[in-house]
Amino acid sequence: MPKRSAQEARRRVQLMEAKQALRRGQQARRRRDNIIAASAVVVALALAGVLQGTVFASNPTAEQYAAVQAGLGSPSASPTASATPSAAATNAPGIPAASTAAGKTFTGSLVLNTGTLGIQIDGTKAPQAAAVFKSLADKGTLKGRVCHRLTTSATASILQCGAEDASGKSDPTYTWGPLENTPSDQKYPAGTIAVARTADNAYGNGQQFFIAYKDSTFPNDSAGGYTIVGHVTSGLDVITKIAAAGVKPGGSSADDGSPVTPVTIDSFTLN
């Protein structure tokens, strides 16, 4: 009897320990599941925020597109480019020094497949931007590039050029700043040549630019306005005719998208 009682006691202890181990395992699994669930919620919320920001940056209204895009950014440089600000306010390797254009005025031409525009670039008011576009002109970088975006709203009338293809693609390794000669009244008169950039990024300028063919107003975003680097001296009617043909369906809006008339850059020269 004593022997059986001892064995029975051991069985009770083993059973109790087994139950306790089971409970500990269940509690550990519940804690793990709760952590995983919480993490999933955080990830989902973060992803939702990213998607919302991307959609807003890529598909702004006609009145907001300049403030959130890519529209006027390497803009969106294109509508598809990221709107995330640069981690550091520095220029990418290979960006020419502002001193190479400071105090200088360059004149030249922008030859499109639809006609020629006379242009003037101002290195006094925008030396860094002027240095960049003088360098691009000298290297022939913009030859063959696309004018992929046209806006025709009452307050925003621009043709954006310099993209690598019709999707608005730009070179992600060619970024620079700072912003220069941005209008305090947020107005860009007809004939203005300004630098496109990613939204909310003062160092998100690239190789794209836009030309206002009518007086336009673009609200500042968190980084500011858009660098005015020069103006059209002749041939603005070339763009007016492109605008008259309208915008292809399927863009950000009925008055913001690819021009019906395909537009490419035959040459971009500055002297």
C-alpha positions in Angstrom: 0.0 0.0 0.0 2.6 2.6 0.8 4.4 1.7 -2.5 1.1 2.2 -4.5 0.4 5.4 -2.6 3.8 6.8 -3.5 3.3 5.8 -7.2 -0.1 7.4 -7.2 1.3 10.6 -5.7 4.0 10.7 -8.3 1.4 10.3 -11.1 -0.6 13.2 -9.5 2.5 15.4 -9.5 3.3 14.4 -13.1 -0.2 15.1 -14.2 -0.2 18.5 -12.4 3.1 19.4 -14.0 1.8 18.3 -17.5 -1.3 20.5 -17.1 0.9 23.5 -15.9 3.2 23.0 -18.9 0.2 22.9 -21.2 -1.2 26.1 -19.7 2.2 27.8 -20.1 2.4 26.7 -23.7 -1.2 28.0 -24.4 -0.4 31.3 -22.7 2.9 31.6 -24.7 1.0 30.9 -28.0 -1.6 33.5 -27.1 1.0 36.1 -26.4 2.8 35.3 -29.6 -0.5 35.4 -31.6 -1.3 38.8 -30.0 2.1 40.2 -31.0 1.8 38.9 -34.5 -1.7 40.4 -34.8 -0.6 43.7 -33.5 2.4 43.8 -35.8 0.1 43.0 -38.8 -2.1 45.9 -37.9 0.9 48.2 -37.7 2.2 47.0 -41.1 -1.2 47.3 -42.6 -1.7 50.9 -41.4 1.8 51.8 -42.6 1.2 50.3 -46.0 -2.2 52.0 -46.2 -0.5 55.3 -45.5 2.2 54.7 -48.1 -0.4 53.8 -50.7 -2.6 56.8 -49.9 0.4 59.1 -50.2 1.5 57.5 -53.4 -2.0 57.8 -54.9 -2.3 61.4 -53.8 1.1 62.3 -55.2 0.4 60.5 -58.5 -3.2 61.6 -59.0 -3.7 65.1 -57.7 -6.5 67.4 -58.7 -5.9 70.0 -61.4 -5.5 72.6 -58.6 -3.2 70.5 -56.4 -1.0 68.6 -58.8 1.8 71.1 -58.6 1.9 70.8 -54.8 1.9 67.1 -54.5 3.4 65.6 -57.5 5.4 64.2 -59.3 3.5 66.1 -61.5 5.9 68.8 -61.6 8.5 66.6 -60.2 11.0 64.4 -61.6 7.8 64.9 -60.6 6.1 62.9 -60.5 10.0 63.8 -62.0 6.8 62.2 -63.2 3.5 61.1 -61.8 5.0 57.7 -61.0 8.0 58.8 -59.1 8.3 58.6 -55.4 7.5 61.6 -53.4 9.8 60.7 -50.5 12.1 63.6 -49.5 15.9 63.1 -49.8 17.5 61.8 -46.7 20.2 64.5 -47.0 20.2 67.9 -48.6 23.1 67.2 -51.0 23.5 66.9 -54.7 24.1 63.7 -56.5 27.6 63.0 -57.9 28.2 64.7 -61.3 26.0 67.7 -60.7 27.8 70.8 -62.0 28.8 73.5 -59.5 26.6 76.6 -59.4 29.7 78.7 -59.8 29.9 77.6 -63.5 26.8 79.6 -64.3 26.6 82.2 -61.6 26.0 85.7 -63.0 25.7 84.4 -66.6 22.9 84.5 -69.1 22.5 81.8 -71.7 20.4 81.9 -74.8 19.6 79.1 -77.2 16.8 77.0 -78.6 14.6 74.1 -77.7 13.7 72.3 -80.9 10.7 70.0 -80.6 9.4 67.7 -83.3 6.5 70.2 -83.6 8.5 73.4 -83.8 11.3 75.6 -82.3 11.3 77.8 -79.2 13.8 80.4 -78.4 14.9 80.3 -74.7 16.9 82.2 -72.2 18.4 80.7 -69.0 19.2 83.0 -66.0 22.3 82.1 -64.1 22.0 85.2 -61.9 18.7 84.3 -60.3 19.1 80.5 -60.5 22.8 79.7 -60.8 22.5 76.0 -59.8 19.7 75.3 -62.1 21.4 77.2 -64.9 24.5 75.2 -64.4 22.6 72.0 -64.6 20.7 72.8 -67.8 23.8 74.3 -69.5 25.6 71.0 -68.7 22.7 69.0 -70.1 22.7 71.1 -73.2 26.4 70.7 -73.8 26.2 67.0 -73.3 23.2 66.5 -75.5 21.4 64.6 -72.7 18.0 65.9 -73.5 18.0 65.0 -77.2 15.4 62.4 -77.9 13.7 62.9 -74.5 9.9 63.1 -74.3 7.5 65.9 -73.3 5.2 63.5 -71.5 2.8 65.7 -69.6 0.4 68.4 -70.6 -2.1 70.3 -68.3 -4.8 72.4 -69.7 -6.8 73.6 -66.7 -7.7 77.3 -66.3 -5.1 77.7 -63.5 -2.4 75.3 -64.6 -1.3 75.3 -68.2 2.1 73.6 -68.8 4.0 71.2 -70.9 6.5 69.1 -69.0 9.6 67.8 -70.8 12.8 65.9 -70.3 11.4 62.4 -69.4 13.2 59.3 -70.6 10.0 57.9 -72.0 6.3 58.5 -72.3 5.7 57.1 -68.8 7.6 60.1 -67.3 10.6 58.1 -66.2 13.6 60.1 -65.0 17.1 59.3 -63.9 17.0 58.5 -60.1 20.7 59.1 -59.8 20.6 62.7 -61.1 19.0 64.7 -58.3 20.0 68.2 -57.0 19.0 71.4 -55.2 18.4 73.8 -53.6 15.3 75.6 -54.8 16.1 79.0 -56.4 14.1 81.9 -57.7 10.7 80.5 -56.6 7.9 83.0 -56.9 6.5 84.4 -53.7 3.0 84.7 -55.2 3.1 81.1 -56.5 2.4 82.4 -60.0 4.3 81.3 -63.1 3.6 83.7 -66.1 3.3 82.5 -69.6 6.7 81.6 -71.1 8.2 80.6 -67.7 10.7 77.7 -67.8 10.8 76.0 -64.4 12.4 72.9 -63.0 10.2 69.9 -62.3 10.9 67.9 -59.1 9.5 65.3 -56.7 6.9 66.6 -54.2 8.0 67.9 -50.8 11.7 67.7 -51.7 13.9 70.8 -52.2 16.7 68.4 -53.5 14.4 66.5 -55.8 15.1 68.4 -59.0 16.3 66.4 -61.9 16.5 66.6 -65.7 12.9 67.5 -66.3 11.4 71.0 -66.7 8.1 72.5 -67.5 7.0 75.5 -69.6 3.9 77.5 -68.8 2.2 78.4 -72.0 -0.4 80.5 -70.2 -0.3 82.3 -66.8 -0.4 79.5 -64.2 -0.6 79.2 -60.4 1.0 76.3 -58.5 0.5 76.1 -54.7 3.7 75.5 -52.8 4.2 72.2 -51.1 6.1 71.6 -47.9 9.5 72.2 -49.7 8.3 75.4 -51.4 7.8 76.3 -55.0 9.5 75.5 -58.3 12.8 77.0 -59.5 12.3 79.4 -62.3 15.4 79.0 -64.4 14.5 81.0 -67.5 11.8 82.0 -70.0 10.8 81.5 -73.6 11.8 84.3 -75.9 10.0 83.1 -79.0 7.8 80.3 -80.4 5.5 79.8 -77.4 2.7 79.3 -79.9 4.4 75.9 -80.7 3.2 74.7 -77.2 -0.1 76.5 -77.5 -0.9 74.4 -80.6 0.1 71.2 -78.8 -2.2 72.1 -76.0 -5.1 72.8 -78.4 -5.0 69.2 -79.5 -5.8 68.2 -75.9 -4.9 65.5 -73.4 -5.2 61.8 -74.0 -7.8 60.0 -71.9 -6.6 58.0 -68.9 -4.4 60.6 -67.2 -4.7 62.1 -63.8 -7.7 64.1 -64.9 -9.4 65.2 -68.1 -7.0 68.2 -68.3 -3.8 66.5 -67.0 -2.1 63.7 -68.9 -0.1 62.8 -72.0 -0.6 65.2 -74.9 -2.6 63.9 -77.8 0.2 65.1 -80.1 3.4 63.1 -79.3 6.2 65.5 -78.4 9.9 64.8 -78.4 13.0 67.0 -78.0 15.1 67.1 -81.2 17.7 69.3 -79.6 18.4 71.6 -76.6 21.2 74.1 -77.0 22.5 77.0 -74.9 25.3 79.4 -75.7 
